[in-house]
Amino acid sequence: MTTDNTAQTLPDGRPIPVMTGAERPMLESWLGFHRATLELKCAGLDDAQVRLAAAAPSSLTLLGLVQHLAEVERNWFQRVFGLDVPTVYGTEDGYVLDPGRGMEDALGVWRREIARGQEHCAGLALDDHGWIPDGPMAGVEVSLRWVLIHLVEEYARHNGHADILRESIDGVTGA
């Protein structure tokens, strides 16, 4: 039996979530795992492939998912915790595709939003709180703990969508 709790990776490069120890590193490591899973699902595809929808009538695409999750990152880690920043793509959900924006651009934006959110929340405790800025729950108070749990759930759900999208594009399954 091992009790080593240092960062380890799976053969595909994704970090293995922390399995013992303090709550915040555990939550953040699960979020990191799901972020890496999304990126893995998008790897090696061309611009046309990341724009393919898997199942009618849905228009959901891998590119749209990455854009959406950039919006999610900005909203929950920046806007909720006091930064007055606009949406990333000019829409609340980020799903609308622009013919001039490819996956590398979207992944770059997504990575920057992750880094900005991490920097902004680095000094916060799990019990620190912010307020949902808009939408049907505008003004509701939430803790950083709740946001981290919600983001793990959000990514897990969307990674299921990404699984279906990737399999329909080129047959790649797993991860």
MILOMAR-188090 format. One line per 10 residues: for each residue x, y, z of C-alpha. Coordinates in nm, 4 decimals, padded with zeros to 6 digits. Layout:
# MILOMAR-188090
X,Y,Z  ... .
END
This chain:
# MILOMAR-188090
00.0000,00.0000,00.0000  00.1323,00.3451,-00.0904  00.0575,00.6739,00.0789  00.2545,00.8878,-00.1672  00.0345,01.1879,-00.2413  00.2622,01.3669,-00.4878  00.1432,01.4637,-00.8325  00.1419,01.1667,-01.0663  00.0188,01.1311,-01.4197  -00.1630,00.8742,-01.6246 .
00.0090,00.7352,-01.9369  -00.1829,00.9907,-02.1465  -00.0314,01.2768,-01.9420  -00.3360,01.3733,-01.7377  -00.2692,01.4390,-01.3693  -00.4048,01.1819,-01.1271  -00.6257,01.3633,-00.8739  -00.5019,01.3803,-00.5166  -00.6599,01.0943,-00.3246  -00.5778,01.1901,00.0332 .
-00.5049,01.5087,00.2192  -00.6523,01.8542,00.2420  -00.9786,01.9442,00.0743  -00.8664,02.2311,-00.1478  -00.5792,02.0481,-00.3204  -00.8148,01.7552,-00.3726  -01.0853,01.9703,-00.5330  -00.8332,02.1614,-00.7433  -00.6684,01.8389,-00.8587  -01.0021,01.6944,-00.9699 .
-01.0711,02.0133,-01.1614  -00.7228,01.9916,-01.3167  -00.7903,01.6320,-01.4182  -01.1145,01.7291,-01.5918  -00.9525,02.0260,-01.7645  -00.6796,01.7948,-01.8958  -00.9452,01.5472,-02.0108  -01.1177,01.8141,-02.2183  -00.7892,01.9127,-02.3768  -00.7104,01.5473,-02.4528 .
-01.0489,01.5068,-02.6237  -00.9604,01.7951,-02.8576  -00.6040,01.6862,-02.9369  -00.5035,01.5985,-03.2906  -00.8167,01.7201,-03.4664  -00.8296,01.9693,-03.7513  -01.0450,02.2814,-03.7695  -01.3240,02.1114,-03.9602  -01.3406,01.8219,-03.7143  -01.3708,02.0395,-03.4012 .
-01.6693,02.2105,-03.5650  -01.8638,01.8870,-03.6215  -02.1800,01.8265,-03.4200  -02.2410,01.4648,-03.3144  -02.6147,01.4261,-03.2940  -02.8979,01.6203,-03.4527  -03.0672,01.8391,-03.3514  -02.7789,01.9460,-03.1252  -02.5252,02.1909,-03.2657  -02.2777,02.1155,-02.9855 .
-01.9138,02.0927,-03.1017  -01.5759,02.0442,-02.9351  -01.4800,02.3994,-03.0322  -01.8041,02.5279,-02.8800  -01.7363,02.3326,-02.5597  -01.3899,02.4874,-02.5207  -01.5330,02.8350,-02.5769  -01.8164,02.7657,-02.3334  -01.5743,02.6480,-02.0665  -01.3628,02.9626,-02.1127 .
-01.6812,03.1579,-02.0317  -01.7471,02.9289,-01.7350  -01.3941,02.9812,-01.6001  -01.4230,03.3596,-01.6295  -01.7679,03.3738,-01.4780  -01.7136,03.1513,-01.1742  -01.3576,03.2408,-01.0776  -01.3431,03.6053,-01.1803  -01.6863,03.7625,-01.2069  -01.8318,03.5822,-00.9033 .
-01.5319,03.6864,-00.6947  -01.5512,04.0548,-00.7734  -01.3835,04.1274,-01.1068  -01.5857,04.3444,-01.3419  -01.5009,04.1726,-01.6696  -01.7247,04.1159,-01.9715  -01.8033,03.7796,-02.1231  -01.5200,03.6296,-02.3267  -01.7066,03.5768,-02.6532  -01.9865,03.8290,-02.6178 .
-02.2479,03.5676,-02.5275  -02.3351,03.4171,-02.1932  -02.2675,03.0585,-02.2981  -01.9868,03.0935,-02.5557  -02.1151,02.8235,-02.7905  -02.1450,03.0412,-03.1039  -01.8669,02.9607,-03.3506  -01.6783,03.2261,-03.5458  -01.5369,03.1098,-03.8810  -01.2175,03.3012,-03.8043 .
-01.1551,03.1376,-03.4651  -01.0015,02.7924,-03.4554  -00.9278,02.5492,-03.1783  -00.5758,02.6750,-03.1048  -00.7126,03.0258,-03.0489  -00.9959,02.8960,-02.8314  -00.7618,02.6753,-02.6271  -00.5301,02.9734,-02.5745  -00.8184,03.1856,-02.4473  -00.9407,02.8987,-02.2279 .
-00.5932,02.8481,-02.0768  -00.5613,03.2220,-02.0053  -00.9002,03.2261,-01.8325  -00.7951,02.9308,-01.6177  -00.4687,03.1065,-01.5222  -00.6441,03.4365,-01.4460  -00.9025,03.2626,-01.2287  -00.6366,03.0677,-01.0413  -00.4380,03.3839,-00.9781  -00.7450,03.5784,-00.8688 .
-00.8624,03.3093,-00.6248  -00.5217,03.1966,-00.4953  -00.5545,03.3938,-00.1720  -00.9137,03.2951,-00.1030  -01.0183,03.0328,00.1494  -01.2758,02.7682,00.0620  -01.5298,02.9469,00.2838  -01.4745,03.2865,00.1196  -01.7710,03.3879,-00.0877  -01.8777,03.5854,-00.3886 .
-02.2052,03.6574,-00.5641  -02.3477,03.5279,-00.8885  -02.3474,03.8371,-01.1117  -02.6342,03.7655,-01.3507  -02.8798,03.5109,-01.4830  -03.1633,03.3440,-01.2942  -02.9545,03.3186,-00.9747  -02.8149,03.6741,-00.9841  -02.7208,03.7983,-00.6390  -02.6997,03.4534,-00.4806 .
-02.4014,03.4133,-00.2474  -02.1665,03.1189,-00.3134  -01.8473,02.9947,-00.1480  -01.5264,02.9104,-00.3313  -01.5835,02.5510,-00.2143  -01.9218,02.5445,-00.3907  -01.7689,02.6927,-00.7066  -01.4915,02.4311,-00.7151  -01.7426,02.1483,-00.6683  -01.9689,02.2990,-00.9335 .
-01.6819,02.3303,-01.1807  -01.5803,01.9657,-01.1279  -01.9424,01.8738,-01.2046  -01.9576,02.1122,-01.5032  -01.6422,01.9713,-01.6612  -01.7416,01.6104,-01.5897  -02.0756,01.6634,-01.7638  -01.9178,01.8359,-02.0627  -01.6424,01.5757,-02.0853  -01.9200,01.3212,-02.1370 .
-02.0383,01.5337,-02.4284  -01.6784,01.5554,-02.5525  -01.6536,01.1728,-02.5381  -01.9527,01.1390,-02.7698  -01.8320,01.4158,-03.0008  -01.4818,01.2692,-03.0323  -01.6087,00.9184,-03.0926  -01.8410,01.0433,-03.3668  -01.5538,01.2337,-03.5329  -01.2842,00.9663,-03.5521 .
-01.3855,00.6715,-03.3351  -01.1506,00.7564,-03.0470  -01.2988,00.6430,-02.7166  -01.1892,00.6325,-02.3542  -01.0137,00.8781,-02.1262 .
END
